Amino acid sequence: MQLKRKVVAFAVLLLLGSADVHAQNDKTELSVEKIMRDPKWIGTSPSNVFWSEDGKKIYFNWNPEGNRQDSLYSVSADGRNLQKVSAQERRNLPAQRGVYNRAQTKKVYEKNGDIFLYDIKSGKAQQVTNTVERESSPAFSHNEQKVVYTKDSNLFAWNISNGQTVQLTDFKKGRKPAEEGKNPQRDWLKEQQLTLLQIVRERKEDKEAAEKQQKLDNPTRPKEIYVEEKIVSSVTLGPNERFITYQLISRPKNAQVAIVPDFVTESGYTEDIKTRTKVGDAQSSYEFFVYDTQRDTAYAVLMNDVEGIYDQPAYLLQQEAKASASTNAAESKTKKPEPRAATIYGTYWSDNGKHAVVVARSADNKDRWIMKLDPATSKLTVLDRQRDEAWINGPGISYGPGAIGWMPDNERVWFHSEESGYSHLYTVNVNSGQKKALTSGKFEVSDARISDDKKHFYFTANKVHPGEKHFYRMPVNGGEMVQLTSMAGAHEVELSPDEKKLAIRYSYSNKPWELYVMDNKKNAKPKQVTNSLTDEFKAYDWREPEVITFKAEDGADVYARLYRPENPQQNGPAVIFVHGAGYLQNAHKWWSSYFREYMFHNFLVDQGYTVLDIDYRGSAGYGRDVRTGIYQFMGGKDLSDHVDGAKHLVEKYNVDPKRIGIYGGSYGGFITLMAMFTEPDVFAAGAALRSVTDWAHYNHGYTSNILNTPYTDSTAYAKSSPIYYAEGLQGALLICHGMVDTNVHFQDVVRLTQRLIELGKENWELAVYPVEDHGFTEPASWTDEYKRIFKLFEENLKEKK
């Protein structure tokens, strides 16, 4: 009996022990439900890192307790004294953004709609405005005796010494009363009154005399400038306060805005959300003006004489050549060329106040000009012209004016250009026009700035590897690039005010972002400040995906992340992931913004899948040719890169060519549809999430750069839109879409659904998410979506037993 009890007790211990082991294993096993929970289960990385004005503290948002919202934390410059910031200290902090004087002793900023002047040495802030209206865009005047800011689109100047505020511009909506429009009948009656009645004449004369005297008594009162219904923007005061430049924006009156219905609302009624126009619809137009306060007049700056303004894009010239071949050539020659629409940005004045430059971009985004502006004559002189028959973009360039600044000699400006095929730093002399490249090579430069002592440039570059971002220092006139960071991965750096320390947000491919502090010296050792990850997250051995390259069909090197099982099965299944945004990088060595997908890929590998994540043509990080490789044909090289990736999996990693799936969201969803419709022999199953199905229904800013407009380049849209290829579907297709998606509208998949129904296709399904926008927010939605994706792959890529 006693022996029996011992056996039973031992059995119970075994059961308990196995339960404990199983519980421990549960901690390290992944599931879709676990991955797709509120991301706080991972731990919250520090964000929004900035230095105190005196450089003694680093501030950042953090949430180590897993609260509903992040809190503000601080740490000393040496990485010690980590603590939560009190509510009182947080309220007293100056705004993070602002403008400094040249000596870096004072700062002006906006906070809660008011303007403040902050003295850095004393740590005291002086409130410049205190109104219910919003004042914004504060800056110092060139002589630094005034704080200049805007209110209701007008420019004001506050005198620091005496506190006097002066209004510098007087922009008014509508038309000037005298310009409302001539009416012959009314003009005749007015003239009759003045001729017949003396009292009318006398009162008119008294009124005119009073207005004249008022101008004499208030000589500094700004000119009334009527802007009709246009929007005033970018008001800038020149160094001697004579010239004020500004931009007028005209919104199109006939543009049609798409509506997205919201079905799940607090009111219980369906509510309409106004979103955006579709590509090719009427867009805003821009005008640039100079207001000469000395002459009390305003005049437009025109680009009619700017080099290249009449040059039409190559695709239009080709179309015109074809059209002229079938029409009267004489008639086509008589057509008067018109300047292309363009936007002027600026003005950027040299520190000595002698020179001004502006940046302009053509509305078709084929050209970007950097020009010297003579404000007295409105004359523009081209210093640099960047022309791209695809579209202008790249790090430091983007879609607006791009990064630009003055060199210490006040004779040159620095800027980014992709002239060499990669975004690099250049300078150009505003007098001689001489241009010089400061950096060069097959890598990209971003986030450039000049040091406060004007001796160095600081910037980020991916020189070591396209998938690594390091922080560099370089002599201001070019020379050796000194790499200051050394850990493999990515570094987001904030320089301390005295530029002796670096606050670094660093991550690696399997390690989320953490905060480090480091001396501003080569080979200095970074000190980790935060430890954000939860024990639950750290319990799993997260894979470090291998960054590989393979050859595309046209010989280009394509970078990708590869996830493989430790013991991959012969002729096993594989999944290819397609990142979104098009111009985005994901085959890199830092923590991915697609962190859920990264975890899902680890889960898939646990289930025996090989996973490939490709930086296809159109991706960021690899220079101009990769960026523009999708021009006039989305679904061309970007799709063939995935087909070549599938071939690479088969040839090198023993993947079964009949068991390859593909999935992705947004642009990734678009590529998935194109893959399933046009490459049915390559992909057995695909999940298209929040996908564009017809580019003619997407927005103008993004789409027109790549495909031009539907009515000028309809062939590009037909080639690039999955809805035209739906009859090619053979494999299993899952479509998932949020119903309140204000980016890629739910209408996209509704139209495709109808097309699939009319084609009689059966091997597809649509999952809708009634409360989700483009980027899902609810864990339940993420979980449902990815359980469906996993089920799709399990049912179609695994061998049937």
C-alpha angles and dihedrals in degrees: 000000000000090000090051091053090050091051091049091047091049090049090051090050090050090051091048091046092050089047090053091049090048090049090051090048090050088060091059099039120093129220133174090248091054095046096047098051123113103305090237087086086074094049128256117269120220114263142176094039118192140157128242112251092252092048094237097113141036116216126200143156115255141159113196092154094058094239123166091262137024120257131213114259133182137201130186120257091259092055097258136114097045108189146146114266116242120241091246094052091047092052092049095051116108116240113281093234123057146115125272130209117244094265091051090232098114136037133194121204145158121246125176091346096307132101123242135187113211126200107210098199096052096031091226127136125210116205110229099183134022111181140130088241121079121255115192148163097048121190140158120261114244092262088045091229093113140045111226121201142155131246124176088355092301127115122240133182124209115200109227095206101048104017094236117151121210126189109228101185135032109200113176132190119239131023129311107266093241090052098051089110135287120266113189093204094051092043089054092051091048092051090047091054092051091048098047105035123057095193090059091051092048094049091048090052092047091051093050091047091051092050090049092050091048090056090050091049092046105035093161095055107122123245117263107247115191113208099182106216095329124123119243115223143164097022107186130183117218123230098259090039091238097107127052118183124199143167128232119207122201115202115212113252097200099048115121116223118212118238125220114197117222110209103179104062139149091243094055090235127105107257126201121231116204109219126163145308122268124251114285095024120125112293135199118277126215135215128186124212142182120214109204104202092189092058092031092228138115126214138177125252106224129197096205092115097040116120111258098010090120095045109114120212115268094246091058092047089053091051091048091050090054092046094048091053089066098038138057106292091205091058092051092052093055092059107109113231117237128209114254118249112262141174123227118209128194150356104232112183126197116245091250090053095235102109138042130194133186133193122224133189128192115239090239087055094230094118139044120185131193107201141178112236126210099199094193092061100019087233118157124207118193113233098170134003121195113196125186122172087207105043140296116254142109137124112325090012107063118149102305130051093308126213114323136156146155125269119231093259092063088226100088136050124208124218144151125263136173091211091125093045093264130070108262139161119266137174129208128192111234092211104040099024090227111157128203133185111226096186132027141172142085095303138079132250123210143164094032124180137162119243119250091250088054092232101107146032119226119200146144121250139171094220096130093053133339087246097054129073119202135177118242141190121206135173109268093245094047132268136117116016105220111206107218100180123059112175114107110250130046133320126201104194134199115189118220115244091256089043092232096112137046123214104203132193102202134180141168130208093270098025121074122225120296133176121252133176124210142170114258093249136108112263092011113153115244117227118217112231105177134045104193107163123105122233088243092057093045091051091076119073098233113207125243101224115223114242105221138169131219133181120260120217090263093051098258120140111244120199121215144165114242125202116187136176115247090242105024116198118243109260090005129167125272138194126205117207120208116204120220135239094051093230096062135103124228107151090083141114100251135081107291124236081222090068094147090053090047090056091044089054090054088051092049091051089052086057092053101266126134110220128204122191110191133201093213128189108300093040125130126248101047107079138257101310093055091042094054097035090108097054111142091354122063105179090039118091092358089060096039088055087061092047089051089047089055090051089050091054091052097045100042108021103039096245118163107248089215094055106058121123132187134203143164145141134252104344085008089055090050092053090047091056092047089049094050093045101041105025103042092149091059104043121047096185138011140185114208111195124193087338133179107238099176121024091204086073097051127091126289103233096059103030102043091059092058104031101019108223130322095242094048099038107021092154091063090053094047091050092047104044120090094208088074092057101044093115088071095068113126108143128065114288129195118191120194124182140163113237094219095048104148093183106048100019123229085237087075094067093036089061091045090048091055090048092052090048092051090049091053094237115165108174097081139079136195123218116192129197111206099198101037130105123197094294109046117232106178117086089214090059093048090049095049092047096050095043086058091048092050091047090051091054095042092052097044108028103038121082113259111245 
